[in-house]
Amino acid sequence: MTTLAIIGGTGLTQLETLTITRREMVQTPYGEPSGPLTHGELCGAQVVFLPRHGRAHTIPPHRVNYRANLWALQHIGVHHILAVAAVGGIRDDMAPGVLAIPNQVIDYTYGRAHTFFDGDEKPVTHVDFTEPYCGMLRQALIEAGNKAGVDPRSDGVYGATQGPRLETAAEIERMAHDGCDLVGMTGMPEAVLARDLGLCYATCTVVANRAAGCVPGVISMEEIDANLKTGMERVRGLLHEVVQIDLEHEH
């Protein structure tokens, strides 16, 4: 049984080195996932791949059906989820092209379905979210990044914003004051929904640009695309290493 899923974000809508065996569309109580679950083999390991924004990158961050995505992956037997996300860098060492494995999150999103425990048929449930990411999977990502020679940052506070617009300089200044090191639009509620389902979840972020106001000038989409192209090559190197780790044994 395949127990590892990779959720691809902006810049990673497909895995070129994945040998695809089949695609599976899962019907969920929460509607349709972002697309079919792609089963395949990556460097000899069985994985499932799901592009968060759809195969053609047509689903904006605030309209991703996070509950359907997570439910579908758990339904087919996934235990571990490695999420990839493009982010802006706030902390000085979070320069474009850097990979970072965040250890904390601050949620600024609103209006998103952020729990599986909100129906009349389920009791009120308060999940512990002190450490929002799976420590074992975080360590595996850091180890894999070091083996791949991409020198990932081993910590960081991910600030999750609503999108799809980018932030103002004042908003980033506030987030920096709050303690955020990175800013992205998809980190929540994905992480807490995985926790609701008892899944081991961690994120590999790719810094696509310095966040608003951190450097002079406006943010260029062309610059973001160029940085993501370089950064996602580094992500692929990390993925090729992490799938070699026996996550079931580690867990």
PyMOL commands that set and color helices and strands:
alter all, ss='L'
color gray80, all
select helices_A, chain A and resi 61-63+66-75+135-147+169-178+190-196+221-242+247-250
alter helices_A, ss='H'
color red, helices_A
select strands_A, chain A and resi 4-8+19-24+37-42+45-51+80-89+99-100+104-107+157-160+182-184+200-210
alter strands_A, ss='S'
color yellow, strands_A
deselect
rebuild
show_as cartoon
